[in-house]
Amino acid sequence: GDPSPAQFCEEAERALWDRIQRLNPTIDRLVAQRDFSGLLEQLGSVRDDVDRFFEKVLVIAEDPVIRDNRLRLLSRVRRLFLNVADVSLLQH
C-alpha cells in the first residue's frame, strides 16, 4: 500500500512523496499515450528528490512503523518506474 504522510519524520520524505503525487496524473497520461520518451523525461525529474531522500533519511529505521512507511514510499517510487520497464528483467 501507499505510505502514510502523517508518519513522515523528515522533510526529504515529504518532498519525495509530494513530487510523486504531483507527477501521477502526468505519468498516467504519458503511459496511456505510450509516450515513453516523455515518461522517461518526467521520471528523470524525480532524481534530485530521490537522491536527497537517500542522503537524509535512514530507511531502515529502528522503529518498525517508520521503517515500514519508508519502505512503502520507496515501493511507490519503484511502481512509477515500472511504467517504463522492469529493469530487473534486463540481462547483462
Number of C-alpha atoms within 10 A of each C-alpha: 8 13 18 14 14 8 13 16 12 12 13 19 25 17 15 22 23 13 15 20 12 11 16 12 11 15 23 14 12 18 15 10 11 13 13 16 11 15 21 15 10 15 18 11 13 15 12 10 19 18 12 15 21 12 10 12 15 13 17 12 13 9 8 10 11 19 15 16 22 26 16 16 24 20 14 18 17 12 13 18 16 12 17 17 12 11 9 7 7 7 5 3
